[in-house]
Amino acid sequence: MSKKVEDYVRSIPDFPEPGIIFRDVTSVIQSPEGLKLAIDGLTDLIGDTEFDVVVGPESRGFIFGVPVAYNTGKGFVPVRKKGKLPCETISADYELEYGTATIEMHKDAITPGQKVIIVDDLIATGGTTEAIIKLVEELGGEVVKVLFLMELEGLKGRDKIAGYDVESVIKYPGK
């Protein structure tokens, strides 16, 4: 019987706090089979969507976004924490559980009219993805699809990015 990518996700109960089940992606990427299933699953979700570039946030968005870009013959645009990119950047703030954070993208990374697919490992509250969409659109890009390996449906992250084509390989009903 063949395994599915969710068979490689390690679930850690009561982390970071009681009642939470942490879905650990490191167990997926350290397995050759798990990694292949994850990348193939994300690539398959693109379907016949036409796009120009893949965008992914540091650091797990890099892990999954780069091979998806490679598989589809596209380039990859990194979104990084404030102060990490060497050229002129634009930035967006987003909410964390306690406080805010800032992400940045090079000002010349997206050209007006480019069609963008965002790839990340997980959607929880949707704050990071909402900020990435803001950056892409500020540069004139069009987000045509947003892909996640895992989705924590109980945190309702899709609500923050309603109106966008969002898909995930694995859906967990809780938080």
C-alpha positions in Angstrom: 0.0 0.0 0.0 1.5 3.3 -1.0 1.9 6.1 1.6 0.5 9.6 1.5 2.4 12.7 2.4 0.4 13.0 5.7 1.9 9.7 6.8 5.2 11.5 7.0 4.0 14.4 9.2 4.9 14.0 12.8 2.2 15.2 15.2 3.4 16.4 18.5 0.7 16.9 21.1 0.6 19.8 23.6 3.3 21.9 21.7 3.8 24.8 22.1 1.0 24.7 24.7 -1.6 22.2 26.0 -4.3 21.3 23.6 -2.3 22.2 20.5 -1.1 19.5 18.1 2.0 20.7 16.4 2.3 19.4 12.8 6.0 18.9 12.2 7.1 19.2 8.6 10.8 18.3 9.3 9.8 14.6 9.3 8.4 15.0 5.8 11.5 16.7 4.3 14.0 14.3 5.8 12.4 11.4 4.1 13.1 11.1 0.4 9.7 9.6 -0.2 7.9 12.2 2.0 9.7 15.1 0.3 8.9 13.7 -3.2 5.2 13.3 -2.2 5.1 16.8 -0.8 6.7 18.5 -3.8 4.6 16.4 -6.3 1.5 17.2 -4.3 2.1 20.9 -4.4 3.1 20.8 -8.1 -0.1 18.8 -8.9 -2.3 21.5 -7.3 -1.1 24.0 -9.9 -3.1 22.1 -12.5 -3.4 24.2 -15.7 -3.0 27.5 -13.9 -0.8 29.8 -16.0 1.8 31.7 -14.0 5.2 33.4 -14.3 6.9 33.0 -11.0 6.8 31.3 -7.6 7.0 33.4 -4.4 7.7 31.8 -1.0 8.5 33.1 2.5 11.5 32.3 4.6 12.3 29.6 5.5 9.9 26.7 4.8 8.4 28.5 1.8 11.9 28.3 0.3 12.1 24.6 1.0 8.8 23.9 -0.9 8.7 26.8 -3.3 12.1 26.3 -5.0 11.5 22.7 -6.1 7.9 23.7 -7.3 9.5 26.5 -9.3 12.1 24.1 -10.7 9.5 21.4 -11.6 7.5 24.0 -13.5 10.4 25.8 -15.2 9.8 29.1 -13.4 11.9 31.4 -11.2 11.6 31.8 -7.5 11.2 35.1 -5.5 12.2 34.9 -1.8 10.2 36.9 0.8 12.4 37.4 3.9 12.4 38.9 7.3 13.2 42.6 7.6 16.9 43.4 6.9 17.9 40.2 5.1 17.7 41.2 1.5 20.6 43.2 0.0 18.8 45.4 -2.6 16.0 48.0 -2.4 13.0 46.4 -0.8 9.3 47.0 -0.1 7.9 45.7 3.2 4.7 44.7 4.9 3.8 44.2 8.5 1.7 41.4 9.8 0.3 40.2 13.1 1.9 37.5 15.2 0.3 35.9 18.3 2.2 38.5 20.4 3.1 41.6 18.4 3.9 42.2 14.8 6.6 41.2 12.3 7.8 42.7 9.0 8.6 40.9 5.8 10.4 42.2 2.7 10.7 41.6 -1.0 13.1 43.1 -3.5 11.4 46.0 -5.3 12.4 44.6 -8.7 11.4 41.0 -7.9 7.9 41.2 -9.5 7.1 43.2 -12.6 3.6 44.6 -13.3 1.3 42.0 -14.8 3.3 39.0 -13.7 1.2 36.1 -12.5 2.3 34.7 -9.2 1.8 31.5 -7.3 2.6 31.7 -3.5 3.9 28.5 -1.9 4.4 27.8 1.8 4.4 24.9 4.2 1.4 25.9 6.4 -1.5 28.2 6.6 -2.6 28.8 10.2 -4.1 32.3 10.8 -3.1 33.5 7.2 -1.3 36.7 8.4 2.0 36.0 6.6 0.2 35.1 3.4 -1.9 38.2 3.5 1.2 40.3 3.9 2.9 38.5 0.9 -0.2 39.1 -1.3 0.1 42.8 -0.3 3.7 42.9 -1.5 3.0 41.1 -4.8 0.1 43.4 -5.6 2.0 46.6 -4.5 4.5 45.7 -7.3 1.7 45.1 -9.8 1.7 41.3 -9.7 -1.4 39.2 -9.8 -1.7 36.3 -7.3 -3.3 33.5 -9.3 -2.9 30.7 -6.8 -1.8 30.2 -3.2 -0.6 26.7 -2.2 0.2 25.1 1.2 1.4 21.7 2.1 -0.7 21.8 5.3 -3.8 23.7 6.4 -5.0 24.1 10.0 -8.7 24.7 9.2 -9.6 25.5 12.8 -7.6 28.8 12.6 -9.6 30.0 9.7 -6.6 31.4 7.7 -8.5 31.2 4.5 -10.8 34.0 5.8 -7.9 36.5 5.7 -7.2 35.6 2.0 -10.8 35.1 0.8 -11.1 35.8 -2.9 -7.9 34.0 -3.8 -7.5 30.5 -5.2 -6.2 28.7 -2.2 -5.4 25.0 -2.1 -3.6 22.7 0.4 -2.3 19.1 0.1 -3.3 18.2 3.7 -6.1 19.7 5.7 -6.3 19.3 9.5 -9.7 20.2 11.0 -8.2 21.5 14.3 -5.7 24.2 15.3 
